Amino acid sequence: MESNKTVEVLYNKQILPAYYKLGIGWKGLTDIEPGQFVMLRLTGRIDPLLRRPFGVYKILGQGIEILYKVVGKGTRLMTGLRPGDMVDILGPLGNSFPNPISSPFAKEGQRGMKIIMVAGGIGIVPFYLLGVKGQWSGSRQVLLFGGMGKEDLPGLEDFKKLGINIFISTEDGSVGKKGLVTDLLKKELSKKGNYIVYACGPKGMLKEVARIADKAGVACYVSLDQVMACGMGACLGCAVKVRERKNVGQGFSPANVFYKIVCKDGPVFDAKEIDWEAI
């Protein structure tokens, strides 16, 4: 169940030119599932006024670690946080990536399903918890990690320590295979096996991942990164168009155009639900 509280900064470390790890103390922390997020605001500031969404990267006992990228005013201000500073936090929020063994697409008694995690840059965030907590009985995992270059692969060393098979692509060829991470996905799916794809990253990457998985007849779930204001579905600011009425669930449907709310219904969705042409 989500909670709203003021918590203490434990550390704020720069790990790459545009990426930081923020440790936050959180007494009484409830369990957090891979893909869930929190809404964070700097205590005592009115600009930016609204909280910003951040995926939970790690659980630190009585605390969490947020891996964030500096992209605007709010995250630039966050780089100045020091141990002992306070931040306002609301969470955990949202749903999580499904357990492939208990999901409808898993055959009865299915074991050995291979989870393909496809991450682009900061889209790596939900997959560390998945690597730690999501190694369900009989499941195997592989990480396909893409970025612009070597400075766009945050957390890479953390995943190496987990012992997960990792394949890397960079657009400039500075690390791994030169090209797009979706090229790695095509290669992985060309191998014989029973797969499910989980993806998080830029919308263009997610659209292509969804297309590739659909063509291969493989189940695919995507975590959408959408601008949010409230994080609880009240403001409807993070609505995304979905394809069919039967997939709407808890969404709303003005003028026969159907939507779901990313913060409330997501952020993880079956890729078949999303109207990718409207993204």
Secondary structure, DSSP 8 states (H G I E B T S, - for coil): --EEEEEEEEEEEEEETTEEEEEEE-TT-----TT-EEEEEETT--SS-S-EEEE--EE-SSEEEEEEE--SHHHHHHTT--TT-EEEEEEEES-----TTTSTTS-TT----EEEEEEEGGGGHHHHHHHHH---TT-EEEEEEEESSGGG-TTHHHHHHHT-EEEEEETTSSSSEES-HHHHHHHHHTSSS-EEEEEES-HHHHHHHHHHHHHHT-EEEEE-----SSSSSSS-TTEEEBS-GGG-TT---GGG--EEEHHHH-SEEETTTB-GGG-
